[in-house]
Amino acid sequence: MANWIRLTRRFTFETAHALAHYDGACRHVHGHSYKLEVTVLGQPLQEERHPKNGMVMDFGDLKLMVQERVLQVFDHALILPKDSPASLVAALQEHGHKLLLPDWQPTCENMLLHIKDQLQPHLPQRITLHSLKLWETENAYGEWYASDNE
């Protein structure tokens, strides 16, 4: 009988964004204190002398991966779509702001898909990305589940 375990680690980061062509207040630059939950799925390693024996994945390894591939990119950055006004982009860059210009609208949903793409290929082979949950506010979040996308 297989013993599948889900491990979840929570992270926080601060990011600002603006939604191009949006018909509400979020078209203006504003920020959020995001909470990200990353859940992986696997079976505990059963190698008695291995330093990770009994673990699906070392929480420290998961933390390092998310810090390198997600938090260092998004934390204290301003995300604007790449087709944002050139004068705005130039002014922000001239003043040394941490600016991200993806080819996608910086919604919670698209951020989740981007995060999935940054993490999924870099997990150890025996571990899968089970789900992501991104809290944009205290009361609103988006979720991505691998099982919904099979």
C-alpha positions as CSV (number, residue, x, y, z in Angstrom):
1,M,0.0,0.0,0.0
2,A,1.4,3.4,-1.0
3,N,1.5,6.1,1.6
4,W,1.1,9.5,-0.1
5,I,1.7,12.6,1.9
6,R,1.0,16.2,1.0
7,L,3.4,18.8,2.4
8,T,2.5,22.5,2.5
9,R,4.7,25.5,3.1
10,R,3.4,29.1,3.4
11,F,5.2,32.1,2.1
12,T,4.5,35.9,2.2
13,F,5.7,38.6,-0.2
14,E,4.8,42.2,-1.1
15,T,4.0,43.1,-4.7
16,A,2.3,45.9,-6.5
17,H,0.6,45.7,-9.9
18,A,-1.9,47.4,-12.2
19,L,-4.3,45.7,-14.6
20,A,-4.2,47.1,-18.1
21,H,-7.6,47.9,-19.7
22,Y,-9.4,46.9,-16.5
23,D,-12.8,48.6,-15.8
24,G,-12.3,49.0,-12.1
25,A,-10.0,50.5,-9.4
26,C,-7.3,47.8,-10.0
27,R,-6.3,49.5,-13.2
28,H,-4.4,51.9,-10.9
29,V,-1.0,50.8,-9.4
30,H,-1.7,49.2,-6.0
31,G,-0.1,46.6,-3.8
32,H,-0.9,43.5,-1.9
33,S,0.6,41.4,1.0
34,Y,0.4,38.1,-0.8
35,K,0.3,34.7,1.0
36,L,1.4,31.7,-1.1
37,E,0.8,28.1,-0.1
38,V,2.8,25.5,-2.0
39,T,1.7,21.9,-1.6
40,V,3.8,19.0,-2.9
41,L,2.8,15.3,-3.0
42,G,5.0,12.3,-2.6
43,Q,5.9,9.3,-0.5
44,P,8.4,9.5,2.3
45,L,11.8,8.3,1.4
46,Q,12.6,4.9,2.9
47,E,16.4,4.8,2.8
48,E,17.6,4.3,6.4
49,R,21.0,6.0,6.0
50,H,19.9,8.7,3.7
51,P,19.8,12.2,5.4
52,K,16.3,12.8,4.2
53,N,15.0,9.4,5.3
54,G,11.3,9.6,6.2
55,M,10.7,12.8,4.4
56,V,8.7,13.5,1.3
57,M,10.8,16.6,0.8
58,D,12.9,18.7,3.2
59,F,10.9,21.8,4.1
60,G,14.2,23.7,3.8
61,D,14.7,22.6,0.3
62,L,11.1,23.6,-0.7
63,K,11.7,27.0,1.0
64,L,14.9,27.6,-0.9
65,M,13.3,26.7,-4.2
66,V,10.4,29.0,-3.7
67,Q,12.6,31.8,-2.5
68,E,14.9,31.5,-5.6
69,R,12.2,31.0,-8.2
70,V,9.3,33.1,-6.9
71,L,10.0,35.4,-3.9
72,Q,13.2,36.9,-5.2
73,V,11.4,37.8,-8.4
74,F,8.1,39.1,-7.0
75,D,8.9,40.5,-3.6
76,H,8.8,44.3,-3.6
77,A,8.4,44.4,-7.3
78,L,5.9,46.3,-9.5
79,I,4.3,44.0,-12.1
80,L,2.9,45.8,-15.2
81,P,2.0,44.2,-18.6
82,K,4.8,44.5,-21.1
83,D,2.6,46.7,-23.3
84,S,2.3,49.4,-20.6
85,P,3.0,53.0,-21.6
86,A,6.6,53.4,-22.6
87,S,6.9,56.7,-20.7
88,L,5.7,55.1,-17.5
89,V,8.1,52.1,-17.9
90,A,11.0,54.5,-18.7
91,A,10.3,56.7,-15.6
92,L,10.1,53.7,-13.3
93,Q,13.3,52.2,-14.7
94,E,15.1,55.5,-14.5
95,H,14.4,55.7,-10.8
96,G,15.6,52.2,-10.2
97,H,12.3,50.5,-9.4
98,K,12.1,46.7,-9.4
99,L,9.8,46.4,-12.4
100,L,8.5,43.2,-14.0
101,L,7.0,43.3,-17.5
102,P,5.5,39.9,-18.3
103,D,3.5,39.2,-21.4
104,W,0.5,38.4,-19.3
105,Q,-2.0,40.4,-17.3
106,P,-0.8,40.5,-13.7
107,T,-3.9,38.9,-12.1
108,C,-3.9,36.5,-9.2
109,E,-4.8,33.8,-11.7
110,N,-1.9,34.5,-14.1
111,M,0.5,34.8,-11.2
112,L,-0.5,31.3,-10.1
113,L,0.1,29.9,-13.6
114,H,3.5,31.6,-13.7
115,I,4.5,30.3,-10.2
116,K,3.4,26.8,-11.3
117,D,5.7,27.1,-14.3
118,Q,8.6,28.2,-12.2
119,L,8.3,25.4,-9.6
120,Q,6.9,22.3,-11.3
121,P,9.9,21.5,-13.6
122,H,12.4,21.9,-10.7
123,L,10.9,19.5,-8.2
124,P,12.7,16.2,-7.5
125,Q,11.5,13.5,-9.9
126,R,9.6,11.5,-7.2
127,I,7.6,14.6,-6.0
128,T,4.8,16.4,-7.8
129,L,3.3,19.8,-7.4
130,H,-0.1,19.1,-5.9
131,S,-1.5,22.6,-5.5
132,L,-0.9,26.3,-5.1
133,K,-3.0,28.8,-3.2
134,L,-2.3,32.5,-3.6
135,W,-4.0,34.9,-1.2
136,E,-4.2,38.4,-2.7
137,T,-6.1,39.8,0.2
138,E,-7.3,38.5,3.6
139,N,-10.5,37.4,2.0
140,A,-9.7,36.6,-1.6
141,Y,-7.4,33.9,-3.1
142,G,-7.0,31.8,-6.2
143,E,-6.0,28.1,-6.3
144,W,-4.3,25.8,-8.9
145,Y,-4.6,22.0,-8.5
146,A,-2.7,19.5,-10.7
147,S,-5.6,17.2,-10.6
148,D,-7.8,19.8,-12.3
149,N,-5.3,20.0,-15.2
150,E,-4.6,16.4,-16.0
